[in-house]
């Protein structure tokens, strides 16, 4: 009981409390007018983007098990990729540009950047936010109001990172514009060309800096488009990244029918190895079909059952890893010797599974014994 509470508390702390704490601090920094009362905005920019980004990816993978592009056959418990892998660069590049721009305006002193570079960095941040917003909408899967509300409530922890990114962006854009305007007014630099003087005069106000930053989206997008075309993504690569998918909001493709998950690759080991090595113990039943069961298979399935009962989200990730590597491996086990090798290689994992079962289950042997029970 205590172990369950500790495990649950750690998961909540890691995945919910820490991100919520980052968001609270970032909101605090945004709304507090006195700079001296703000709480290390540069440090929490890095922490929020770094730790928050990793947690966002983990939570997404725990929520949806994505297993291939729209044309691939997947299992009925899985989803197709949220972004088409062929056009993945068209999605990744604007995000990277946005992150770089945010880090520039958040960490680099305004005195080290010219106002024009500052505006282009802000424009990059705006582009990154637009793409990230579209991705958030993509994850909704359905744009009907009732579905949007239910999805937002159910997966609010995931969209917390979207809110965090927007707050960070708004805060650092505001601070960058404010400081750049102050520097322009202090320097009062005169340039050789009249049009440059007029440009800097226009940028010497907050409104002017904001307008130039928004206009800066056009050249940044143009550069991104050229890079993507050169890389073979095509002029509409960013659109296809979202639309050449299935199962999601902007998806336009119809996938092939899903299939039932075929089986446990350790079943292949138990049935295919030499008896003196893999030590089959009895017959069992799986998905209505008789199988040969050994101790290793029973322990592994008992371990999976335990983590499914105690930490279902972690179980999704374990199941994803197992499905990704286990089933393909079962297809190459064609001789008793190969099955023997896999059985021996799996021994350390079997011992680890046993350790977890004995630590966190009141009756580990009963759980192991009931796996794949034969039903007449």
N, C-alpha and C positions, 0 to 999 in steps of 0.2 A: 504494500500500500504506500509506504513512504517513498519507495523507489519510483512509483508511478507519479506521485506528487512532485518529486524532484525533477523527473524527466519532463513532465508537463510544464513546470515552472521555468526550466531552462529554455524550453522551446518558445514559451510565451515571451520570456525576456529577450531572446535573440531575435525573434521574428516580429514582435509587436511593440514591446516596451521601448527598446532602443530606437527603432525608426520613429515611433511617436515622440520620443524625447528629442530627437534631432529636429523633427518638424516643429515642435513647440519652441525650441531655441531659435530656429530660423524665423518663425513668425515674430518672436520677441524682438529679434534684431531688426526686423523689417519695420515694426510699428514704434519702437522706442526712438524718440527723436534725439536724445542725448547720446552722442557716440561713446561717451565714457561708460554708459550703462549697458552697452551691447556686449554680448558674450562671445569673444573670439570668433568673429565672422569668417575670417580666412581659414582658421582651423576647421570650423564646422562646415565650410564649403567642401573641403577635401574629404572629411569624414562622411558627410552626407552623400556626396557623389560616389565615393569609393565603397564604403560599407553598405550604404543604401542600394547601390547598383548591384552588388553581389547578392544581397538579400532579395532584391526584386527578381533577379534571374532564378534564384532557387525557388521562391514562392511560385513563380510562373510555371516552372517545371513540375512542382509538386501538385499544382492545380490542374494542369493539362499535360498529358504525356504525348508529345508530338513525335511522330515516327516517320515522316516522309512527305514528299511533295504530293500535290493533288492526284497525280496519275498513278501513284503507288497504292498497292493493296495493303491495308493495315488491319490490325485487330480491332474488334468492336469496342474495346476499352480505350482505344487511342484516338488521337486527333491528327489531322494533317498539319504541316508546318504553317505557322502564322505568316511567314514571309517566304515567297518563292525563292528557293536556293539559287536559281539561275540569275536572279536579279537582286541577290542579297547585298551586293556592293552599293546598289542604288539606295538602299535603306541605311546601311552602315555608315557610308561616307558623310551624309549630312549630319548624322548624329555625332560622329567624331568631330566634325567641324564645329558643331554647336558646343560640344564639351570643351574643345580647345579654346573657343571664343570665351566661354564662361570662366575658365581658369585664367585666361589672360586678363580680363577685366576685374576678376576677383583677387588675383594674387600679385599682378604686376603693378607697380606704382604708376599712376597716371602721368607723372613727370617723365617716365621712360617711354611713353607712347605719344605719338602725334595725335591730334584730334581726329584726323582722317582714319588712321589705323584703329583708333578707339571705336569710331563709327562702324567700320567694317567688322570688328570683333563683336560689337553689339548686334549687327545684322546677322552674323553667324549664329549667335545665341538664339535669335528669333527664329531662324530657319530650323535649328535643332529642336526648339520647342514645338514648332508646327508639326514636324515629322513625328515627334514623340507623342503629341496629342492624337494624331491620326492612328498611331499604333495602339494607343489606349482605346480608341473607338473600335479598331479592328478586333480587339479582344472581347468586346461586348457580345459580338456574334449576332445580335438582333437589335435593330433600332426602334422597335416598338416601345412606347413609353413604359408599359408595364414590365417589359423585359429589361429595359435600361435600369429601371429602379431596382428590380430584384437582383440583377447582376451587380449593380453598384453596391447594394447592401451586402450581398454575399461575398464579394471580392473587394470590399472596401480597403482591406489591408494592402492589397496590391496597388490600388490607385492612390494610396497615401504617398507613394514615392513620386507619382506624377505631380501631386500637390507640392511636395517638397521641392522638386525641380523648378516649378513655376515661381514659388516664393523666393528661392535662391536667385533665379534669373532676374526677377523684378527688383530685388534688393540691390544686387550688384550693378545692374544697368542704371538704376537711379543714382547710386553713389558715384559711378563712373562719369555719368553726364554732369552731375553737380560739380565734381572736382575738375573736369575738363573745362567747363564754363569758367570756373574761378581762375584757372591757369591762363586761359585765353585773355580774360579781362586784365589779369595782372601783367602779362607780358606785353600786350598791345603791340605785337610785332607787325612791322610793315614789310610787305613783299614787293618784288619788282613789278609783278603783273597785277593790274588793277582787279582782274576777276578773282584772283586768289585773295586779295584783301577783302573783296566783297563777300567771298565765301566764308572767311574767318569771322568777318563782322556778323554774318548771319548765324554762324555757329556760336557766337558769344552769348547766346540766350539758350535757356533750357528747351524752349520750343524749337529753336533752330537745330540744336543738336539732335533732338528726337526725330525731326523731319529728315535730316541727313542720314541718320542711322537706319530709318525705315527705307529710304531710297537706296541705301547700301545693299539691301537684299538683292536688288537687280544684278549688280556686277558679281556678287558672290554666287548667286544661282547660275549665272552665265558660266563662271569658271567651273562650278561643279558639273554642269551639263557637258561642257567640253571634255572634262576628265572622264566622265562616265561613258561618253560616246567613244572616246579613244580606247577605253577599256572594254568595249564591245557590249555595253549595257543598252545602247539605243537611246533615242531622245525621249522615249516614254518609259524608260526603265523604272523610274520611281513609281509610276502608276501600276505597272505590271507586277512590281514587287508585292503589292497588296492585293491586286485583282486575280493574278494567276495562282489562286489558292482555293481551297475548299474548307468548309466548316466555319468561316469567319465572316465578319460584317461586310467587307468589300469583296468577298470571294465571288467569282463568276464561273468557276469550273465545277463540273459534276464529277465526283470521284467514283471509282469502282466500288462495288458493295464490299463492306468489311467482312472479315472472316473471324471465326471463333479461334481463340488461342489454342494451339494444337497440343501442347503438353510440356512436361517437365523434362529437361534434358538429363537429369540424374536418373530418370526412369530408364533411359537408354543405357546408362552405365550399369545400373542394377541388373538389367536384363541381358546385357551384351558381354559383360566381363566373365573371366574365369571364376568359377564358384569359390575356389580356395582364396581368391583375392578379394572379390567384391562382397562375398558372404551373403547371398540372398537368404532371407529369413522366412518369407511367406508370400502368398499371393494377396493382392489387394485390388481395390476398385477405384478407378479414376475416370470421371466423366462417363460413367456407364460401361467402361471397358476394363477388362482384367489386366493387371500389371504385376510385375515381379517387384517386391519391396525388399530393400535391405536397410540396415541401421542408418546408413548415411542419408538415404533418401528420407526416412522418417524424421531424422533430426533436422534436416534442412527445411522440411515442410512445417515441422512444429515451430521452428524459429520464425518462419514467415508468418505463420498464424499468430504467433505472440506479438510481433511488431505490428501486424494488421490490427490486432485488438487494442494495443496500447498506444501506438503512434501511427495512425492511418496515413498521415501525409508523408512521413518518412517511408512507410511501406510502399507508397506510390513510386518514390524514387528508386528503392531497392528493386521493385518489380520491373521498372523501366530498364535498369542496368542489366538485370537478369534476362529479360526478354531480348535486349539488344545483342547480348553476347552468348547467352546460354543456348537459345534455340538454333542459331547458325552453327554453333559448335556441335550440337547433337547430330546435325546432318553429315558431319565428316567422321563421326564415330562409326566405322564400318567393320572393325575387327575386334575380337576379344582383347587383344593386346592394347589397342587404343583405349578401350573402355577401362582396362586395368590402370593405364597411365593417368587417365582423368581421375579415377577413384583415389589414387595415391596423392595426386596434386591437390585434391579437394580435402584431404585429411586435416590440414591446419585450419581450414574454414569450418569443418565439422566440429573440431574441438572448440573453436571460438563460439559457434552456435550453441554448443552444449554449455559453455561457461555462462552465456547470456541467459539460457533457459534456467540453469540452476540458481542464478542470481535473482532473476525477476519473476519466476513462476513458482507458485507454492507446490505444485505437483508436476514437475517436469517429465518424469517417466510416464505418467498417465497421459500427458499431452502427446508424447512421442508415440506411445503404444496405440493411440486411437487413430493415427494417421492412416488414410487409405484402408479403413476397415472394410472387410468383405461383407457385402450385403446380399443376402439370398433373395 
